[in-house]
Structures are given as C-alpha cells and as structure tokens.
C-alpha cells in the first residue's frame, strides 16, 4: 500500500455509501475508488456525478462503478450495505436478521476476489456485523474493523463543547462499547484542554447548569435517532468518521480512534467485537489502548459486551 496507488472499494452506494465516497474524494484520500452495488445503474450514476465534481477538487481521483473482482487489489473495502431500517425502530439490533444475509453475500464475494486488505464495516448493527465479517472472511483480526463509536465520540464532544462555547476538537473523551443503547463513556479520562471534565463542570457551574454525565451520555446515544427520525438517515457524520479511519490506514497515521475491534482479554472481555480506543495504521487495528476505567465503567463495559455477544447465536446458520 502507498499513498500514490491506494484503492478503496465501497460496497453499497445508498445515502451512506455515496456520501462516504464523496467525502473521500473531497479530502483526496486515495487514487482510486470503485463503487459496488446490486443496483449497477445507481452505482454508475453516482460514479459519473462524482467524476464531474473532481474537476473542482485538489486531487485527481479515478472513481468508477465496478464489480466484486475489483476488490482483489483494493487496500480497503468499506461495507455500508444493509437492510433498510424500520422508520419506527429505536434499536439498531433490530436490523440483524436482514443484515446478516446481506453481509454473508458480500463477504463471500469480496474474499472470492482474492482480497487481502482491510475491511471497514459501517453496516448496522455494526459490532455484530463486524464480528460476523471477521468470522466469514478468515482475515486476521487487525484487518477487520467496525466504525463503532467513532461517530458517537464526535457527538459527545459536540454536546460538551456546546456547553462551554468551544471547538469540539478541544474535548478529549471516548465513547466505548456497543454502538447503541448500552454504550458507555470513559468519564474518568475525559478532559477539556488537559483539565479533567468533572473539574471543568464544577468550576463552570453557570454554564454547566444541571447537566450531568448520564444526561450527556443519553443525548449522545439518542443523537443518531434524532437525525434518523427527521431526515430518514444519518450520512455526513458517519461518512466523515469512516474517512478518518480510512485516512489513518492509508496515511499510516497511528491515530487513536474508538473503533469496533476484537477483544481478547483486554478490559477483561473475550471474543467480542466492541469499540475501544485503538491505534489505527496501515495494518489496520495495530494495538488496543487500555485506558483506566473506574469500577462502574468497567462493569458497564462488560455489560455492553454481554449485550453484543448475546446476538452471536443468531449468526449461526
């Protein structure tokens, strides 16, 4: 892999897939993007539209529609395809049955091409689907990553920064666990400008008002649904978050992001895909970072792992 000839395949060119492709183009992150979808006309149309946009971009990128055989020499395969979410749903795990069939078909086709790069899964329920992709693909665990709580972490930072009129990037805090209702926040390690978040909240009572850690967590968990129930899908945030993951892979950044990875003893959890801070570089998930959690956070993370792993039996044929 090198910046000069990097290639990304995106499987599923709906709202999320198309927005992800455009985000990669806009940031000039690779040399080639191939769009793969069961609706070949849709993929062709999206690719043509994006080709026209490149005239105004900073980097010339080869974007085109293609088939699974083009995954053979891809550095990264991004999987966005899943079944449509029920408009009345409030739980990503409700998508499991349909998404399982879609994921099996995709991974079978990707691996048949001879692919040996890094898989990044967006499809919900992302933690369960990433585990399933890992099992089906036979790839090493570092080569199969889910976007997990990367976006949730950004949402939390925005909520906190709004309290104090700050740039959200000044907030350092990790959402961990399931990308869903059981996710947790590592408040023990959360800071703003190096200052412990709890101290910031206490020292700025007029701006903090009656805000609490748990209320901030609930707002973070609900943020995706707030968007979904108003516009039918979340697109820009997830596209930007997956672009950050892909950039760290292709540029060998060694950036720490809370992605869904296989835990094998870290945090006292085994054989579960769950979001924890992880160093991401050209080999994928290079190393899991074990940050210090207090006892309640440890228990909550293990409970979140139990929620995710309870769905593993449903993946068996």
ZAVO-252955 format. One record per residue (C-alpha): residue in three letters; x, y, z. Coordinates in steps of 0.02 Angstrom, whole numbers, padded with zeros to 5 digits, always signed. Layout:
N
ALAXYZ/...
// end
This chain:
317
UNK+00000+00000+00000/UNK+00057+00176-00037/UNK-00022+00346-00049/UNK+00022+00350-00233/UNK-00081+00199-00289/UNK-00206+00173-00148/UNK-00376+00099-00193/UNK-00538+00094-00094/UNK-00692-00010-00137/UNK-00860+00043-00067/UNK-00996-00089-00061/UNK-01169-00015-00050/UNK-01198+00151-00136/UNK-01350+00213-00045/UNK-01351+00375+00055/UNK-01208+00322+00169/UNK-01102+00240+00036/UNK-01117+00384-00087/UNK-01082+00515+00047/UNK-00932+00415+00106/UNK-00863+00408-00071/UNK-00886+00594-00094/UNK-00802+00630+00073/UNK-00650+00526+00022/UNK-00644+00620-00143/UNK-00663+00790-00060/UNK-00518+00751+00057/UNK-00412+00674-00081/UNK-00376+00518+00020/UNK-00340+00392-00118/UNK-00306+00372-00303/UNK-00449+00256-00348/UNK-00625+00224-00284/UNK-00736+00086-00351/UNK-00922+00087-00312/UNK-01008-00082-00300/UNK-01195-00104-00281/UNK-01330-00229-00330/UNK-01409-00082-00421/UNK-01275-00061-00553/UNK-01362+00087-00634/UNK-01365+00180-00469/UNK-01179+00145-00444/UNK-01140+00204-00620/UNK-01241+00363-00597/UNK-01160+00405-00430/UNK-00986+00375-00503/UNK-01021+00485-00653/UNK-01086+00625-00543/UNK-00930+00615-00434/UNK-00816+00613-00585/UNK-00886+00782-00633/UNK-00851+00850-00459/UNK-00666+00805-00468/UNK-00638+00949-00591/UNK-00654+01064-00438/UNK-00554+00958-00316/UNK-00372+00966-00262/UNK-00329+00791-00321/UNK-00374+00689-00474/UNK-00457+00528-00419/UNK-00515+00383-00527/UNK-00693+00346-00469/UNK-00799+00219-00562/UNK-00930+00085-00540/UNK-00869-00094-00538/UNK-00894-00272-00479/UNK-00825-00380-00339/UNK-00674-00439-00437/UNK-00607-00262-00420/UNK-00586-00292-00233/UNK-00436-00403-00269/UNK-00309-00262-00265/UNK-00404-00142-00151/UNK-00316-00081+00004/UNK-00479-00051+00096/UNK-00654-00118+00071/UNK-00790-00014+00155/UNK-00954-00106+00183/UNK-01106+00005+00202/UNK-01240-00109+00130/UNK-01378-00168+00247/UNK-01565-00188+00250/UNK-01668-00027+00264/UNK-01702+00024+00442/UNK-01882+00019+00503/UNK-01941+00200+00520/UNK-02017+00154+00688/UNK-01861+00069+00753/UNK-01762+00132+00901/UNK-01635-00009+00907/UNK-01501-00047+00776/UNK-01501-00230+00831/UNK-01674-00247+00753/UNK-01586-00249+00584/UNK-01489-00407+00623/UNK-01586-00540+00527/UNK-01588-00449+00362/UNK-01413-00377+00377/UNK-01341-00549+00414/UNK-01394-00614+00243/UNK-01327-00461+00155/UNK-01160-00471+00246/UNK-01135-00655+00207/UNK-01163-00623+00022/UNK-01043-00475+00022/UNK-00900-00557+00117/UNK-00912-00715+00012/UNK-00897-00612-00147/UNK-00758-00500-00080/UNK-00650-00645-00023/UNK-00679-00740-00185/UNK-00589-00597-00274/UNK-00427-00635-00180/UNK-00442-00481-00068/UNK-00315-00467+00073/UNK-00333-00288+00129/UNK-00428-00207+00271/UNK-00616-00217+00290/UNK-00705-00070+00372/UNK-00885-00108+00418/UNK-01017+00027+00436/UNK-01172-00084+00417/UNK-01283-00092+00571/UNK-01288-00171+00697/UNK-01106-00131+00670/UNK-01025-00226+00814/UNK-01117-00387+00774/UNK-01092-00367+00586/UNK-00906-00334+00607/UNK-00887-00493+00710/UNK-00983-00587+00575/UNK-00874-00513+00438/UNK-00720-00566+00536/UNK-00782-00745+00555/UNK-00836-00760+00373/UNK-00682-00681+00297/UNK-00549-00781+00387/UNK-00441-00624+00391/UNK-00333-00582+00542/UNK-00425-00480+00673/UNK-00323-00324+00638/UNK-00390-00321+00459/UNK-00575-00316+00506/UNK-00632-00155+00591/UNK-00802-00079+00628/UNK-00832+00108+00636/UNK-00911+00076+00806/UNK-00921+00227+00921/UNK-00808+00340+00820/UNK-00958+00446+00772/UNK-01034+00434+00947/UNK-00871+00505+01016/UNK-00887+00654+00899/UNK-01068+00678+00951/UNK-01018+00678+01134/UNK-00880+00806+01101/UNK-01006+00919+01014/UNK-01128+00907+01161/UNK-00992+00950+01287/UNK-00914+01089+01183/UNK-01083+01173+01160/UNK-01094+01195+01348/UNK-00935+01298+01353/UNK-00933+01378+01179/UNK-00779+01281+01125/UNK-00714+01195+00970/UNK-00770+01014+00990/UNK-00593+00956+00950/UNK-00539+01032+01116/UNK-00638+00895+01204/UNK-00549+00729+01234/UNK-00670+00592+01283/UNK-00708+00417+01222/UNK-00875+00332+01197/UNK-00845+00145+01212/UNK-00938-00019+01199/UNK-01085-00055+01085/UNK-01134+00071+00953/UNK-01305+00076+01033/UNK-01402+00096+01194/UNK-01275+00006+01305/UNK-01127+00115+01255/UNK-01028+00195+01394/UNK-00919+00349+01415/UNK-00749+00345+01496/UNK-00781+00497+01606/UNK-00632+00451+01713/UNK-00514+00501+01571/UNK-00618+00641+01491/UNK-00533+00810+01480/UNK-00551+00983+01403/UNK-00385+01063+01363/UNK-00299+00941+01481/UNK-00416+00982+01626/UNK-00522+00843+01698/UNK-00701+00860+01635/UNK-00777+00839+01807/UNK-00673+00987+01869/UNK-00723+01090+01717/UNK-00907+01059+01753/UNK-00887+01103+01937/UNK-00785+01260+01903/UNK-00908+01325+01774/UNK-01075+01297+01860/UNK-01164+01439+01771/UNK-01131+01360+01601/UNK-01142+01181+01660/UNK-01309+01215+01747/UNK-01393+01049+01790/UNK-01305+00947+01655/UNK-01245+00776+01713/UNK-01133+00640+01644/UNK-01280+00523+01620/UNK-01383+00654+01530/UNK-01238+00688+01412/UNK-01223+00502+01378/UNK-01409+00487+01341/UNK-01402+00636+01222/UNK-01256+00555+01132/UNK-01346+00389+01117/UNK-01505+00474+01054/UNK-01418+00591+00930/UNK-01423+00468+00786/UNK-01608+00436+00811/UNK-01641+00623+00820/UNK-01569+00635+00645/UNK-01645+00474+00579/UNK-01823+00516+00630/UNK-01808+00688+00549/UNK-01720+00651+00384/UNK-01726+00462+00368/UNK-01540+00428+00379/UNK-01378+00490+00453/UNK-01249+00523+00318/UNK-01124+00665+00343/UNK-01064+00616+00517/UNK-01039+00432+00478/UNK-00955+00473+00312/UNK-00832+00590+00398/UNK-00796+00463+00535/UNK-00759+00322+00414/UNK-00650+00442+00313/UNK-00548+00471+00472/UNK-00525+00283+00493/UNK-00477+00260+00310/UNK-00357+00408+00316/UNK-00268+00335+00467/UNK-00249+00171+00371/UNK-00192+00240+00204/UNK-00080+00375+00278/UNK-00012+00260+00415/UNK-00058+00392+00544/UNK-00061+00285+00702/UNK-00211+00387+00759/UNK-00308+00326+00910/UNK-00493+00304+00870/UNK-00632+00212+00964/UNK-00669+00079+00833/UNK-00750-00092+00848/UNK-00614-00224+00864/UNK-00598-00400+00931/UNK-00559-00401+01117/UNK-00459-00550+01178/UNK-00435-00515+01362/UNK-00422-00325+01354/UNK-00534-00244+01485/UNK-00571-00420+01547/UNK-00676-00458+01392/UNK-00650-00603+01272/UNK-00705-00643+01094/UNK-00818-00491+01071/UNK-00809-00351+00944/UNK-00830-00190+01041/UNK-00772-00010+01024/UNK-00619+00038+01124/UNK-00479+00162+01089/UNK-00367+00081+00958/UNK-00212+00133+00862/UNK-00254+00129+00676/UNK-00120+00122+00541/UNK-00077+00033+00378/UNK-00100-00141+00453/UNK-00273-00093+00519/UNK-00301-00111+00706/UNK-00121-00104+00765/UNK-00148-00101+00952/UNK-00289-00085+01078/UNK-00262+00052+01206/UNK-00320+00004+01380/UNK-00366+00165+01468/UNK-00405+00168+01652/UNK-00589+00148+01693/UNK-00668+00163+01864/UNK-00760+00010+01932/UNK-00932+00067+01872/UNK-00866+00099+01698/UNK-00782-00072+01694/UNK-00945-00156+01743/UNK-01043-00056+01615/UNK-00920-00100+01476/UNK-00933-00285+01518/UNK-01123-00270+01519/UNK-01114-00189+01347/UNK-01007-00335+01287/UNK-01139-00455+01351/UNK-01272-00364+01250/UNK-01171-00379+01089/UNK-01117-00560+01115/UNK-01295-00614+01157/UNK-01334-00594+00971/UNK-01193-00707+00910/UNK-01301-00864+00915/UNK-01417-00781+00789/UNK-01271-00776+00665/UNK-01260-00965+00655/UNK-01336-01046+00502/
// end
